[in-house]
Amino acid sequence: MLPEYDFSKGVRGKYAKRYHQGSNVVVLAHFPQFVEKPTLSPRVVELAMRRLNEPHASDPERARRAFDSAQAAARRLASGGGASDELDLVAQSLNGFIDSIVYDRANWPYQEQLARFLAEHGDRWPLSRPLRDGLLHDTRELLRHAQQLCTQPADRAHLNDLEQQLVRLLEMQENKGTK
């Protein structure tokens, strides 16, 4: 259990009687129309990227659905899905790509697609410089992990090219900061 969960002052059985009388639990994740749309903010980006380090059960089907959803949002974004929707589409894509990785870590193309998405769109988000730089560094780590999983030399070369694109983007960000 993580240290931030402190149950030392908890009362055992505090709600047991009420629970036995009957309870209804509604999981809103199963009813997306009732859940607020994801929107891009520094906190959303930070939490999304943290999820990459959380352990999850492997679920390739769920990963594929999340990946398809992420790609659909990215396509809408690329086709000019509307200026007012841009950050929502970015948030949907980001969350979808991360879900695909979380549920199928061994599928290197998911990591490559998230890295490509972040490289293409990350510098346009309203994020602080440290968060943006951290995001780009995390993206580079994703690419390195994907390169380790990838077995084909041509695919590795492709991933290496994308990593070099990220390095140039990081250098541009650093140069902007020193001027």
Residue pairs with C-beta under 8 A, 6 or more apart in sequence:
28 34
28 35
29 35
37 88
37 91
38 44
38 88
38 91
38 92
38 95
39 87
39 88
39 91
40 87
40 88
40 90
40 91
40 94
40 125
40 126
42 126
42 127
42 128
42 131
44 91
44 94
45 94
45 125
45 127
45 131
45 135
46 131
48 94
48 95
48 98
49 98
49 134
49 135
49 138
51 98
51 102
52 98
52 101
52 102
52 138
52 142
54 102
56 102
56 103
57 103
58 103
58 104
58 105
59 103
59 104
60 103
60 104
60 107
62 99
62 103
63 99
63 100
63 101
63 102
63 103
63 104
63 107
63 110
64 100
64 104
66 96
66 97
66 99
66 100
66 103
67 96
67 97
67 99
67 100
67 110
67 113
69 92
69 96
70 92
70 93
70 94
70 95
70 96
70 97
70 99
70 100
70 113
70 114
70 117
71 93
71 96
71 113
73 89
73 90
73 92
73 93
73 96
74 89
74 93
74 117
76 85
76 89
77 86
77 89
77 90
77 93
77 121
81 89
87 125
87 126
90 121
90 125
93 117
93 121
94 114
94 117
94 118
97 110
97 113
97 114
97 117
98 114
100 107
100 110
100 113
100 114
101 107
101 110
101 111
101 114
101 142
104 110
106 149
107 149
108 145
108 146
108 147
108 149
108 150
108 155
108 159
109 146
111 142
111 143
111 145
111 146
111 149
112 143
112 146
112 158
112 159
112 162
114 139
114 142
115 139
115 140
115 142
115 143
115 146
115 162
115 166
116 162
118 135
118 136
118 139
119 136
119 139
119 162
119 165
119 166
119 169
122 132
122 135
122 136
122 139
122 169
123 132
123 169
123 173
125 132
127 135
129 173
129 177
132 173
133 170
133 173
136 166
136 169
136 170
136 173
137 170
139 166
140 163
140 166
140 167
140 170
143 159
143 162
143 163
143 166
144 163
146 159
147 156
147 159
147 160
147 163
150 156
150 159
